[in-house]
Amino acid sequence: MNPAATQVDKMIVCVCNNVSDREIVQAFELGVTNMADLKANLGVATCCGSCHDCAQQILQDTQEAHTAALV
């Protein structure tokens, strides 16, 4: 079996701080629920800021998926 075929792809959201979408989801699972906390915990959007909208969308999508799973 090809190991690359089983690997889950990740997307680097914040290039400045090398933060992936998976790390944002993990941060949510650990209690991060807003951008201020995401910035404080992972450093997302604290340098050039170009990742802010994408990071915010991933956090929002994760929150919505979590809420939908509870229903």
CHARMM internal coordinates of N, CA and C (Angstrom, degrees):
IC EDIT
DIST 1 N 1 CA 1.4492
DIST 1 CA 1 C 1.5251
ANGL 1 N 1 CA 1 C 108.69
DIST 1 C 2 N 1.3041
ANGL 1 CA 1 C 2 N 115.89
DIHE 1 N 1 CA 1 C 2 N 138.89
DIST 2 N 2 CA 1.4561
ANGL 1 C 2 N 2 CA 122.37
DIHE 1 CA 1 C 2 N 2 CA 179.94
DIST 2 CA 2 C 1.5271
ANGL 2 N 2 CA 2 C 109.81
DIHE 1 C 2 N 2 CA 2 C -78.65
DIST 2 C 3 N 1.3595
ANGL 2 CA 2 C 3 N 119.43
DIHE 2 N 2 CA 2 C 3 N 116.78
DIST 3 N 3 CA 1.4658
ANGL 2 C 3 N 3 CA 121.40
DIHE 2 CA 2 C 3 N 3 CA -179.21
DIST 3 CA 3 C 1.5213
ANGL 3 N 3 CA 3 C 112.61
DIHE 2 C 3 N 3 CA 3 C -59.22
DIST 3 C 4 N 1.3145
ANGL 3 CA 3 C 4 N 117.00
DIHE 3 N 3 CA 3 C 4 N -32.88
DIST 4 N 4 CA 1.4693
ANGL 3 C 4 N 4 CA 119.67
DIHE 3 CA 3 C 4 N 4 CA -179.89
DIST 4 CA 4 C 1.5203
ANGL 4 N 4 CA 4 C 111.11
DIHE 3 C 4 N 4 CA 4 C -66.73
DIST 4 C 5 N 1.3228
ANGL 4 CA 4 C 5 N 117.75
DIHE 4 N 4 CA 4 C 5 N -28.64
DIST 5 N 5 CA 1.4587
ANGL 4 C 5 N 5 CA 121.22
DIHE 4 CA 4 C 5 N 5 CA -179.30
DIST 5 CA 5 C 1.5237
ANGL 5 N 5 CA 5 C 111.80
DIHE 4 C 5 N 5 CA 5 C -71.86
DIST 5 C 6 N 1.3212
ANGL 5 CA 5 C 6 N 117.27
DIHE 5 N 5 CA 5 C 6 N -24.59
DIST 6 N 6 CA 1.4586
ANGL 5 C 6 N 6 CA 120.13
DIHE 5 CA 5 C 6 N 6 CA -179.11
DIST 6 CA 6 C 1.5248
ANGL 6 N 6 CA 6 C 112.48
DIHE 5 C 6 N 6 CA 6 C -96.03
DIST 6 C 7 N 1.3132
ANGL 6 CA 6 C 7 N 116.73
DIHE 6 N 6 CA 6 C 7 N -10.68
DIST 7 N 7 CA 1.4615
ANGL 6 C 7 N 7 CA 120.76
DIHE 6 CA 6 C 7 N 7 CA -178.84
DIST 7 CA 7 C 1.5263
ANGL 7 N 7 CA 7 C 109.97
DIHE 6 C 7 N 7 CA 7 C -73.20
DIST 7 C 8 N 1.3276
ANGL 7 CA 7 C 8 N 116.01
DIHE 7 N 7 CA 7 C 8 N 133.75
DIST 8 N 8 CA 1.4489
ANGL 7 C 8 N 8 CA 120.60
DIHE 7 CA 7 C 8 N 8 CA 176.19
DIST 8 CA 8 C 1.5207
ANGL 8 N 8 CA 8 C 107.83
DIHE 7 C 8 N 8 CA 8 C -80.36
DIST 8 C 9 N 1.3251
ANGL 8 CA 8 C 9 N 115.47
DIHE 8 N 8 CA 8 C 9 N 127.84
DIST 9 N 9 CA 1.4596
ANGL 8 C 9 N 9 CA 119.20
DIHE 8 CA 8 C 9 N 9 CA -179.78
DIST 9 CA 9 C 1.5211
ANGL 9 N 9 CA 9 C 110.43
DIHE 8 C 9 N 9 CA 9 C -68.67
DIST 9 C 10 N 1.3092
ANGL 9 CA 9 C 10 N 115.09
DIHE 9 N 9 CA 9 C 10 N 148.35
DIST 10 N 10 CA 1.4521
ANGL 9 C 10 N 10 CA 120.66
DIHE 9 CA 9 C 10 N 10 CA 174.26
DIST 10 CA 10 C 1.5144
ANGL 10 N 10 CA 10 C 107.68
DIHE 9 C 10 N 10 CA 10 C -127.86
DIST 10 C 11 N 1.3215
ANGL 10 CA 10 C 11 N 114.76
DIHE 10 N 10 CA 10 C 11 N 154.72
DIST 11 N 11 CA 1.4478
ANGL 10 C 11 N 11 CA 120.48
DIHE 10 CA 10 C 11 N 11 CA 179.43
DIST 11 CA 11 C 1.5311
ANGL 11 N 11 CA 11 C 107.94
DIHE 10 C 11 N 11 CA 11 C -118.21
DIST 11 C 12 N 1.3139
ANGL 11 CA 11 C 12 N 115.89
DIHE 11 N 11 CA 11 C 12 N 129.67
DIST 12 N 12 CA 1.4565
ANGL 11 C 12 N 12 CA 119.38
DIHE 11 CA 11 C 12 N 12 CA 174.33
DIST 12 CA 12 C 1.5251
ANGL 12 N 12 CA 12 C 107.14
DIHE 11 C 12 N 12 CA 12 C -76.77
DIST 12 C 13 N 1.3168
ANGL 12 CA 12 C 13 N 115.64
DIHE 12 N 12 CA 12 C 13 N 120.01
DIST 13 N 13 CA 1.4591
ANGL 12 C 13 N 13 CA 121.97
DIHE 12 CA 12 C 13 N 13 CA -178.65
DIST 13 CA 13 C 1.5205
ANGL 13 N 13 CA 13 C 109.69
DIHE 12 C 13 N 13 CA 13 C -92.47
DIST 13 C 14 N 1.3210
ANGL 13 CA 13 C 14 N 116.21
DIHE 13 N 13 CA 13 C 14 N -48.34
DIST 14 N 14 CA 1.4629
ANGL 13 C 14 N 14 CA 122.36
DIHE 13 CA 13 C 14 N 14 CA -179.30
DIST 14 CA 14 C 1.5247
ANGL 14 N 14 CA 14 C 108.30
DIHE 13 C 14 N 14 CA 14 C -108.77
DIST 14 C 15 N 1.3132
ANGL 14 CA 14 C 15 N 115.71
DIHE 14 N 14 CA 14 C 15 N 102.87
DIST 15 N 15 CA 1.4627
ANGL 14 C 15 N 15 CA 120.53
DIHE 14 CA 14 C 15 N 15 CA -178.53
DIST 15 CA 15 C 1.5287
ANGL 15 N 15 CA 15 C 110.51
DIHE 14 C 15 N 15 CA 15 C -69.23
DIST 15 C 16 N 1.3193
ANGL 15 CA 15 C 16 N 117.21
DIHE 15 N 15 CA 15 C 16 N -38.01
DIST 16 N 16 CA 1.4649
ANGL 15 C 16 N 16 CA 120.88
DIHE 15 CA 15 C 16 N 16 CA -177.97
DIST 16 CA 16 C 1.5313
ANGL 16 N 16 CA 16 C 112.16
DIHE 15 C 16 N 16 CA 16 C -58.26
DIST 16 C 17 N 1.3465
ANGL 16 CA 16 C 17 N 116.15
DIHE 16 N 16 CA 16 C 17 N -38.73
DIST 17 N 17 CA 1.4618
ANGL 16 C 17 N 17 CA 120.78
DIHE 16 CA 16 C 17 N 17 CA -177.09
DIST 17 CA 17 C 1.5273
ANGL 17 N 17 CA 17 C 112.84
DIHE 16 C 17 N 17 CA 17 C -113.95
DIST 17 C 18 N 1.3320
ANGL 17 CA 17 C 18 N 116.33
DIHE 17 N 17 CA 17 C 18 N 9.41
DIST 18 N 18 CA 1.4651
ANGL 17 C 18 N 18 CA 122.76
DIHE 17 CA 17 C 18 N 18 CA 177.31
DIST 18 CA 18 C 1.5304
ANGL 18 N 18 CA 18 C 112.05
DIHE 17 C 18 N 18 CA 18 C 52.31
DIST 18 C 19 N 1.3201
ANGL 18 CA 18 C 19 N 116.06
DIHE 18 N 18 CA 18 C 19 N 53.26
DIST 19 N 19 CA 1.4677
ANGL 18 C 19 N 19 CA 121.94
DIHE 18 CA 18 C 19 N 19 CA -179.22
DIST 19 CA 19 C 1.5269
ANGL 19 N 19 CA 19 C 108.59
DIHE 18 C 19 N 19 CA 19 C -107.33
DIST 19 C 20 N 1.3276
ANGL 19 CA 19 C 20 N 115.79
DIHE 19 N 19 CA 19 C 20 N 128.55
DIST 20 N 20 CA 1.4626
ANGL 19 C 20 N 20 CA 120.60
DIHE 19 CA 19 C 20 N 20 CA -179.04
DIST 20 CA 20 C 1.5217
ANGL 20 N 20 CA 20 C 111.50
DIHE 19 C 20 N 20 CA 20 C -97.07
DIST 20 C 21 N 1.3293
ANGL 20 CA 20 C 21 N 114.34
DIHE 20 N 20 CA 20 C 21 N 167.16
DIST 21 N 21 CA 1.4651
ANGL 20 C 21 N 21 CA 119.89
DIHE 20 CA 20 C 21 N 21 CA 175.94
DIST 21 CA 21 C 1.5242
ANGL 21 N 21 CA 21 C 110.73
DIHE 20 C 21 N 21 CA 21 C -61.22
DIST 21 C 22 N 1.3200
ANGL 21 CA 21 C 22 N 117.46
DIHE 21 N 21 CA 21 C 22 N -35.98
DIST 22 N 22 CA 1.4714
ANGL 21 C 22 N 22 CA 120.60
DIHE 21 CA 21 C 22 N 22 CA 178.74
DIST 22 CA 22 C 1.5253
ANGL 22 N 22 CA 22 C 111.63
DIHE 21 C 22 N 22 CA 22 C -63.39
DIST 22 C 23 N 1.3175
ANGL 22 CA 22 C 23 N 117.03
DIHE 22 N 22 CA 22 C 23 N -36.43
DIST 23 N 23 CA 1.4622
ANGL 22 C 23 N 23 CA 120.33
DIHE 22 CA 22 C 23 N 23 CA 178.65
DIST 23 CA 23 C 1.5315
ANGL 23 N 23 CA 23 C 111.19
DIHE 22 C 23 N 23 CA 23 C -67.91
DIST 23 C 24 N 1.3172
ANGL 23 CA 23 C 24 N 116.76
DIHE 23 N 23 CA 23 C 24 N -33.59
DIST 24 N 24 CA 1.4693
ANGL 23 C 24 N 24 CA 120.33
DIHE 23 CA 23 C 24 N 24 CA 176.60
DIST 24 CA 24 C 1.5291
ANGL 24 N 24 CA 24 C 109.65
DIHE 23 C 24 N 24 CA 24 C -67.42
DIST 24 C 25 N 1.3212
ANGL 24 CA 24 C 25 N 117.20
DIHE 24 N 24 CA 24 C 25 N -42.48
DIST 25 N 25 CA 1.4698
ANGL 24 C 25 N 25 CA 120.95
DIHE 24 CA 24 C 25 N 25 CA 177.33
DIST 25 CA 25 C 1.5253
ANGL 25 N 25 CA 25 C 109.96
DIHE 24 C 25 N 25 CA 25 C -63.11
DIST 25 C 26 N 1.3188
ANGL 25 CA 25 C 26 N 117.49
DIHE 25 N 25 CA 25 C 26 N -43.03
DIST 26 N 26 CA 1.4650
ANGL 25 C 26 N 26 CA 120.83
DIHE 25 CA 25 C 26 N 26 CA 178.49
DIST 26 CA 26 C 1.5227
ANGL 26 N 26 CA 26 C 111.00
DIHE 25 C 26 N 26 CA 26 C -62.82
DIST 26 C 27 N 1.3187
ANGL 26 CA 26 C 27 N 116.87
DIHE 26 N 26 CA 26 C 27 N -39.10
DIST 27 N 27 CA 1.4671
ANGL 26 C 27 N 27 CA 120.42
DIHE 26 CA 26 C 27 N 27 CA 178.35
DIST 27 CA 27 C 1.5234
ANGL 27 N 27 CA 27 C 110.07
DIHE 26 C 27 N 27 CA 27 C -62.18
DIST 27 C 28 N 1.3380
ANGL 27 CA 27 C 28 N 117.14
DIHE 27 N 27 CA 27 C 28 N -40.57
DIST 28 N 28 CA 1.4584
ANGL 27 C 28 N 28 CA 120.63
DIHE 27 CA 27 C 28 N 28 CA 176.63
DIST 28 CA 28 C 1.5275
ANGL 28 N 28 CA 28 C 109.95
DIHE 27 C 28 N 28 CA 28 C -60.63
DIST 28 C 29 N 1.3259
ANGL 28 CA 28 C 29 N 116.46
DIHE 28 N 28 CA 28 C 29 N -44.67
DIST 29 N 29 CA 1.4633
ANGL 28 C 29 N 29 CA 121.00
DIHE 28 CA 28 C 29 N 29 CA -179.53
DIST 29 CA 29 C 1.5317
ANGL 29 N 29 CA 29 C 111.49
DIHE 28 C 29 N 29 CA 29 C -62.66
DIST 29 C 30 N 1.3214
ANGL 29 CA 29 C 30 N 116.69
DIHE 29 N 29 CA 29 C 30 N -22.73
DIST 30 N 30 CA 1.4682
ANGL 29 C 30 N 30 CA 121.50
DIHE 29 CA 29 C 30 N 30 CA 178.62
DIST 30 CA 30 C 1.5235
ANGL 30 N 30 CA 30 C 112.54
DIHE 29 C 30 N 30 CA 30 C -94.99
DIST 30 C 31 N 1.3452
ANGL 30 CA 30 C 31 N 116.81
DIHE 30 N 30 CA 30 C 31 N 4.57
DIST 31 N 31 CA 1.4512
ANGL 30 C 31 N 31 CA 119.93
DIHE 30 CA 30 C 31 N 31 CA 173.46
DIST 31 CA 31 C 1.5175
ANGL 31 N 31 CA 31 C 117.27
DIHE 30 C 31 N 31 CA 31 C 113.95
DIST 31 C 32 N 1.3185
ANGL 31 CA 31 C 32 N 118.49
DIHE 31 N 31 CA 31 C 32 N -2.23
DIST 32 N 32 CA 1.4631
ANGL 31 C 32 N 32 CA 121.00
DIHE 31 CA 31 C 32 N 32 CA 178.08
DIST 32 CA 32 C 1.5262
ANGL 32 N 32 CA 32 C 108.67
DIHE 31 C 32 N 32 CA 32 C -75.42
DIST 32 C 33 N 1.3266
ANGL 32 CA 32 C 33 N 116.35
DIHE 32 N 32 CA 32 C 33 N 124.29
DIST 33 N 33 CA 1.4696
ANGL 32 C 33 N 33 CA 119.55
DIHE 32 CA 32 C 33 N 33 CA -176.38
DIST 33 CA 33 C 1.5238
ANGL 33 N 33 CA 33 C 114.42
DIHE 32 C 33 N 33 CA 33 C -126.37
DIST 33 C 34 N 1.3399
ANGL 33 CA 33 C 34 N 117.38
DIHE 33 N 33 CA 33 C 34 N 0.57
DIST 34 N 34 CA 1.4633
ANGL 33 C 34 N 34 CA 118.75
DIHE 33 CA 33 C 34 N 34 CA 179.68
DIST 34 CA 34 C 1.5288
ANGL 34 N 34 CA 34 C 109.59
DIHE 33 C 34 N 34 CA 34 C -147.87
DIST 34 C 35 N 1.3366
ANGL 34 CA 34 C 35 N 115.04
DIHE 34 N 34 CA 34 C 35 N 167.85
DIST 35 N 35 CA 1.4506
ANGL 34 C 35 N 35 CA 120.23
DIHE 34 CA 34 C 35 N 35 CA -176.47
DIST 35 CA 35 C 1.5258
ANGL 35 N 35 CA 35 C 112.86
DIHE 34 C 35 N 35 CA 35 C -65.23
DIST 35 C 36 N 1.3204
ANGL 35 CA 35 C 36 N 117.59
DIHE 35 N 35 CA 35 C 36 N -35.40
DIST 36 N 36 CA 1.4654
ANGL 35 C 36 N 36 CA 119.58
DIHE 35 CA 35 C 36 N 36 CA 179.28
DIST 36 CA 36 C 1.5243
ANGL 36 N 36 CA 36 C 110.61
DIHE 35 C 36 N 36 CA 36 C -59.65
DIST 36 C 37 N 1.3272
ANGL 36 CA 36 C 37 N 116.81
DIHE 36 N 36 CA 36 C 37 N -43.29
DIST 37 N 37 CA 1.4638
ANGL 36 C 37 N 37 CA 120.70
DIHE 36 CA 36 C 37 N 37 CA 178.50
DIST 37 CA 37 C 1.5285
ANGL 37 N 37 CA 37 C 111.02
DIHE 36 C 37 N 37 CA 37 C -69.58
DIST 37 C 38 N 1.3314
ANGL 37 CA 37 C 38 N 116.38
DIHE 37 N 37 CA 37 C 38 N -37.38
DIST 38 N 38 CA 1.4602
ANGL 37 C 38 N 38 CA 120.37
DIHE 37 CA 37 C 38 N 38 CA 178.82
DIST 38 CA 38 C 1.5268
ANGL 38 N 38 CA 38 C 110.06
DIHE 37 C 38 N 38 CA 38 C -63.55
DIST 38 C 39 N 1.3237
ANGL 38 CA 38 C 39 N 116.19
DIHE 38 N 38 CA 38 C 39 N -42.27
DIST 39 N 39 CA 1.4665
ANGL 38 C 39 N 39 CA 120.52
DIHE 38 CA 38 C 39 N 39 CA 176.82
DIST 39 CA 39 C 1.5315
ANGL 39 N 39 CA 39 C 110.48
DIHE 38 C 39 N 39 CA 39 C -62.15
DIST 39 C 40 N 1.3167
ANGL 39 CA 39 C 40 N 116.51
DIHE 39 N 39 CA 39 C 40 N -45.35
DIST 40 N 40 CA 1.4655
ANGL 39 C 40 N 40 CA 121.07
DIHE 39 CA 39 C 40 N 40 CA -177.42
DIST 40 CA 40 C 1.5293
ANGL 40 N 40 CA 40 C 111.79
DIHE 39 C 40 N 40 CA 40 C -66.23
DIST 40 C 41 N 1.3226
ANGL 40 CA 40 C 41 N 116.66
DIHE 40 N 40 CA 40 C 41 N -37.56
DIST 41 N 41 CA 1.4643
ANGL 40 C 41 N 41 CA 120.38
DIHE 40 CA 40 C 41 N 41 CA -175.28
DIST 41 CA 41 C 1.5207
ANGL 41 N 41 CA 41 C 114.34
DIHE 40 C 41 N 41 CA 41 C -86.10
DIST 41 C 42 N 1.3288
ANGL 41 CA 41 C 42 N 117.37
DIHE 41 N 41 CA 41 C 42 N -37.60
DIST 42 N 42 CA 1.4621
ANGL 41 C 42 N 42 CA 120.15
DIHE 41 CA 41 C 42 N 42 CA -175.15
DIST 42 CA 42 C 1.5235
ANGL 42 N 42 CA 42 C 113.83
DIHE 41 C 42 N 42 CA 42 C -115.78
DIST 42 C 43 N 1.3157
ANGL 42 CA 42 C 43 N 117.23
DIHE 42 N 42 CA 42 C 43 N -12.49
DIST 43 N 43 CA 1.4560
ANGL 42 C 43 N 43 CA 119.90
DIHE 42 CA 42 C 43 N 43 CA -178.16
DIST 43 CA 43 C 1.5165
ANGL 43 N 43 CA 43 C 113.85
DIHE 42 C 43 N 43 CA 43 C 80.65
DIST 43 C 44 N 1.3305
ANGL 43 CA 43 C 44 N 116.48
DIHE 43 N 43 CA 43 C 44 N 10.04
DIST 44 N 44 CA 1.4654
ANGL 43 C 44 N 44 CA 121.24
DIHE 43 CA 43 C 44 N 44 CA -179.74
DIST 44 CA 44 C 1.5296
ANGL 44 N 44 CA 44 C 109.34
DIHE 43 C 44 N 44 CA 44 C -61.95
DIST 44 C 45 N 1.3148
ANGL 44 CA 44 C 45 N 115.99
DIHE 44 N 44 CA 44 C 45 N 136.24
DIST 45 N 45 CA 1.4688
ANGL 44 C 45 N 45 CA 123.99
DIHE 44 CA 44 C 45 N 45 CA 175.55
DIST 45 CA 45 C 1.5325
ANGL 45 N 45 CA 45 C 113.03
DIHE 44 C 45 N 45 CA 45 C 61.51
DIST 45 C 46 N 1.3166
ANGL 45 CA 45 C 46 N 116.96
DIHE 45 N 45 CA 45 C 46 N 29.60
DIST 46 N 46 CA 1.4614
ANGL 45 C 46 N 46 CA 119.75
DIHE 45 CA 45 C 46 N 46 CA 178.82
DIST 46 CA 46 C 1.5238
ANGL 46 N 46 CA 46 C 112.68
DIHE 45 C 46 N 46 CA 46 C -105.48
DIST 46 C 47 N 1.3094
ANGL 46 CA 46 C 47 N 117.58
DIHE 46 N 46 CA 46 C 47 N -6.38
DIST 47 N 47 CA 1.4789
ANGL 46 C 47 N 47 CA 119.86
DIHE 46 CA 46 C 47 N 47 CA 179.13
DIST 47 CA 47 C 1.5256
ANGL 47 N 47 CA 47 C 109.13
DIHE 46 C 47 N 47 CA 47 C -107.89
DIST 47 C 48 N 1.3127
ANGL 47 CA 47 C 48 N 117.19
DIHE 47 N 47 CA 47 C 48 N -94.23
DIST 48 N 48 CA 1.4656
ANGL 47 C 48 N 48 CA 119.83
DIHE 47 CA 47 C 48 N 48 CA -177.08
DIST 48 CA 48 C 1.5232
ANGL 48 N 48 CA 48 C 112.09
DIHE 47 C 48 N 48 CA 48 C -80.74
DIST 48 C 49 N 1.3431
ANGL 48 CA 48 C 49 N 117.47
DIHE 48 N 48 CA 48 C 49 N -24.91
DIST 49 N 49 CA 1.4564
ANGL 48 C 49 N 49 CA 121.50
DIHE 48 CA 48 C 49 N 49 CA 176.74
DIST 49 CA 49 C 1.5109
ANGL 49 N 49 CA 49 C 115.83
DIHE 48 C 49 N 49 CA 49 C 83.10
DIST 49 C 50 N 1.3199
ANGL 49 CA 49 C 50 N 118.41
DIHE 49 N 49 CA 49 C 50 N -1.56
DIST 50 N 50 CA 1.4622
ANGL 49 C 50 N 50 CA 119.22
DIHE 49 CA 49 C 50 N 50 CA -176.49
DIST 50 CA 50 C 1.5326
ANGL 50 N 50 CA 50 C 113.31
DIHE 49 C 50 N 50 CA 50 C -69.90
DIST 50 C 51 N 1.3121
ANGL 50 CA 50 C 51 N 117.95
DIHE 50 N 50 CA 50 C 51 N -14.16
DIST 51 N 51 CA 1.4659
ANGL 50 C 51 N 51 CA 121.60
DIHE 50 CA 50 C 51 N 51 CA -179.54
DIST 51 CA 51 C 1.5277
ANGL 51 N 51 CA 51 C 112.93
DIHE 50 C 51 N 51 CA 51 C -91.73
DIST 51 C 52 N 1.3070
ANGL 51 CA 51 C 52 N 117.28
DIHE 51 N 51 CA 51 C 52 N -5.93
DIST 52 N 52 CA 1.4692
ANGL 51 C 52 N 52 CA 121.53
DIHE 51 CA 51 C 52 N 52 CA -172.52
DIST 52 CA 52 C 1.5304
ANGL 52 N 52 CA 52 C 112.56
DIHE 51 C 52 N 52 CA 52 C -52.31
DIST 52 C 53 N 1.3217
ANGL 52 CA 52 C 53 N 117.55
DIHE 52 N 52 CA 52 C 53 N -53.22
DIST 53 N 53 CA 1.4602
ANGL 52 C 53 N 53 CA 120.62
DIHE 52 CA 52 C 53 N 53 CA -175.72
DIST 53 CA 53 C 1.5278
ANGL 53 N 53 CA 53 C 112.17
DIHE 52 C 53 N 53 CA 53 C -63.84
DIST 53 C 54 N 1.3271
ANGL 53 CA 53 C 54 N 116.70
DIHE 53 N 53 CA 53 C 54 N -41.32
DIST 54 N 54 CA 1.4630
ANGL 53 C 54 N 54 CA 120.83
DIHE 53 CA 53 C 54 N 54 CA 179.52
DIST 54 CA 54 C 1.5262
ANGL 54 N 54 CA 54 C 110.49
DIHE 53 C 54 N 54 CA 54 C -65.88
DIST 54 C 55 N 1.3204
ANGL 54 CA 54 C 55 N 117.13
DIHE 54 N 54 CA 54 C 55 N -45.54
DIST 55 N 55 CA 1.4650
ANGL 54 C 55 N 55 CA 121.25
DIHE 54 CA 54 C 55 N 55 CA 179.39
DIST 55 CA 55 C 1.5213
ANGL 55 N 55 CA 55 C 110.59
DIHE 54 C 55 N 55 CA 55 C -62.17
DIST 55 C 56 N 1.3213
ANGL 55 CA 55 C 56 N 116.55
DIHE 55 N 55 CA 55 C 56 N -42.36
DIST 56 N 56 CA 1.4580
ANGL 55 C 56 N 56 CA 120.99
DIHE 55 CA 55 C 56 N 56 CA 179.17
DIST 56 CA 56 C 1.5333
ANGL 56 N 56 CA 56 C 110.67
DIHE 55 C 56 N 56 CA 56 C -62.90
DIST 56 C 57 N 1.3298
ANGL 56 CA 56 C 57 N 116.84
DIHE 56 N 56 CA 56 C 57 N -40.00
DIST 57 N 57 CA 1.4644
ANGL 56 C 57 N 57 CA 121.06
DIHE 56 CA 56 C 57 N 57 CA 179.29
DIST 57 CA 57 C 1.5237
ANGL 57 N 57 CA 57 C 110.92
DIHE 56 C 57 N 57 CA 57 C -66.18
DIST 57 C 58 N 1.3170
ANGL 57 CA 57 C 58 N 117.59
DIHE 57 N 57 CA 57 C 58 N -41.65
DIST 58 N 58 CA 1.4732
ANGL 57 C 58 N 58 CA 120.74
DIHE 57 CA 57 C 58 N 58 CA 178.38
DIST 58 CA 58 C 1.5206
ANGL 58 N 58 CA 58 C 110.01
DIHE 57 C 58 N 58 CA 58 C -63.51
DIST 58 C 59 N 1.3124
ANGL 58 CA 58 C 59 N 117.10
DIHE 58 N 58 CA 58 C 59 N -42.90
DIST 59 N 59 CA 1.4614
ANGL 58 C 59 N 59 CA 120.84
DIHE 58 CA 58 C 59 N 59 CA 178.31
DIST 59 CA 59 C 1.5331
ANGL 59 N 59 CA 59 C 110.48
DIHE 58 C 59 N 59 CA 59 C -62.68
DIST 59 C 60 N 1.3247
ANGL 59 CA 59 C 60 N 116.66
DIHE 59 N 59 CA 59 C 60 N -44.51
DIST 60 N 60 CA 1.4696
ANGL 59 C 60 N 60 CA 120.62
DIHE 59 CA 59 C 60 N 60 CA 179.22
DIST 60 CA 60 C 1.5247
ANGL 60 N 60 CA 60 C 111.27
DIHE 59 C 60 N 60 CA 60 C -64.59
DIST 60 C 61 N 1.3271
ANGL 60 CA 60 C 61 N 117.90
DIHE 60 N 60 CA 60 C 61 N -44.69
DIST 61 N 61 CA 1.4639
ANGL 60 C 61 N 61 CA 121.45
DIHE 60 CA 60 C 61 N 61 CA 178.53
DIST 61 CA 61 C 1.5227
ANGL 61 N 61 CA 61 C 110.94
DIHE 60 C 61 N 61 CA 61 C -61.05
DIST 61 C 62 N 1.3192
ANGL 61 CA 61 C 62 N 116.73
DIHE 61 N 61 CA 61 C 62 N -39.32
DIST 62 N 62 CA 1.4619
ANGL 61 C 62 N 62 CA 121.16
DIHE 61 CA 61 C 62 N 62 CA 179.02
DIST 62 CA 62 C 1.5176
ANGL 62 N 62 CA 62 C 110.68
DIHE 61 C 62 N 62 CA 62 C -65.96
DIST 62 C 63 N 1.3193
ANGL 62 CA 62 C 63 N 116.88
DIHE 62 N 62 CA 62 C 63 N -42.28
DIST 63 N 63 CA 1.4636
ANGL 62 C 63 N 63 CA 121.18
DIHE 62 CA 62 C 63 N 63 CA 177.59
DIST 63 CA 63 C 1.5270
ANGL 63 N 63 CA 63 C 110.77
DIHE 62 C 63 N 63 CA 63 C -62.57
DIST 63 C 64 N 1.3274
ANGL 63 CA 63 C 64 N 117.08
DIHE 63 N 63 CA 63 C 64 N -43.31
DIST 64 N 64 CA 1.4645
ANGL 63 C 64 N 64 CA 120.93
DIHE 63 CA 63 C 64 N 64 CA 179.76
DIST 64 CA 64 C 1.5284
ANGL 64 N 64 CA 64 C 111.71
DIHE 63 C 64 N 64 CA 64 C -66.08
DIST 64 C 65 N 1.3235
ANGL 64 CA 64 C 65 N 117.81
DIHE 64 N 64 CA 64 C 65 N -39.88
DIST 65 N 65 CA 1.4532
ANGL 64 C 65 N 65 CA 121.22
DIHE 64 CA 64 C 65 N 65 CA 178.06
DIST 65 CA 65 C 1.5297
ANGL 65 N 65 CA 65 C 110.49
DIHE 64 C 65 N 65 CA 65 C -65.14
DIST 65 C 66 N 1.3123
ANGL 65 CA 65 C 66 N 116.23
DIHE 65 N 65 CA 65 C 66 N -39.41
DIST 66 N 66 CA 1.4651
ANGL 65 C 66 N 66 CA 121.07
DIHE 65 CA 65 C 66 N 66 CA 177.83
DIST 66 CA 66 C 1.5238
ANGL 66 N 66 CA 66 C 110.35
DIHE 65 C 66 N 66 CA 66 C -63.96
DIST 66 C 67 N 1.3108
ANGL 66 CA 66 C 67 N 116.64
DIHE 66 N 66 CA 66 C 67 N -44.95
DIST 67 N 67 CA 1.4737
ANGL 66 C 67 N 67 CA 121.52
DIHE 66 CA 66 C 67 N 67 CA 179.67
DIST 67 CA 67 C 1.5306
ANGL 67 N 67 CA 67 C 110.44
DIHE 66 C 67 N 67 CA 67 C -63.84
DIST 67 C 68 N 1.3192
ANGL 67 CA 67 C 68 N 117.16
DIHE 67 N 67 CA 67 C 68 N -43.14
DIST 68 N 68 CA 1.4591
ANGL 67 C 68 N 68 CA 121.10
DIHE 67 CA 67 C 68 N 68 CA 179.93
DIST 68 CA 68 C 1.5267
ANGL 68 N 68 CA 68 C 111.39
DIHE 67 C 68 N 68 CA 68 C -64.22
DIST 68 C 69 N 1.3225
ANGL 68 CA 68 C 69 N 117.02
DIHE 68 N 68 CA 68 C 69 N -34.04
DIST 69 N 69 CA 1.4708
ANGL 68 C 69 N 69 CA 120.77
DIHE 68 CA 68 C 69 N 69 CA 179.40
DIST 69 CA 69 C 1.5223
ANGL 69 N 69 CA 69 C 111.34
DIHE 68 C 69 N 69 CA 69 C -69.29
DIST 69 C 70 N 1.3221
ANGL 69 CA 69 C 70 N 116.73
DIHE 69 N 69 CA 69 C 70 N -23.92
DIST 70 N 70 CA 1.4624
ANGL 69 C 70 N 70 CA 120.37
DIHE 69 CA 69 C 70 N 70 CA -179.84
DIST 70 CA 70 C 1.5220
ANGL 70 N 70 CA 70 C 112.70
DIHE 69 C 70 N 70 CA 70 C -80.24
DIST 70 C 71 N 1.3215
ANGL 70 CA 70 C 71 N 116.30
DIHE 70 N 70 CA 70 C 71 N -17.83
DIST 71 N 71 CA 1.4749
ANGL 70 C 71 N 71 CA 120.18
DIHE 70 CA 70 C 71 N 71 CA -176.40
DIST 71 CA 71 C 1.5010
ANGL 71 N 71 CA 71 C 111.17
DIHE 70 C 71 N 71 CA 71 C -83.91
END
COOR INIT
IC SEED 1 N 1 CA 1 C
IC BUILD
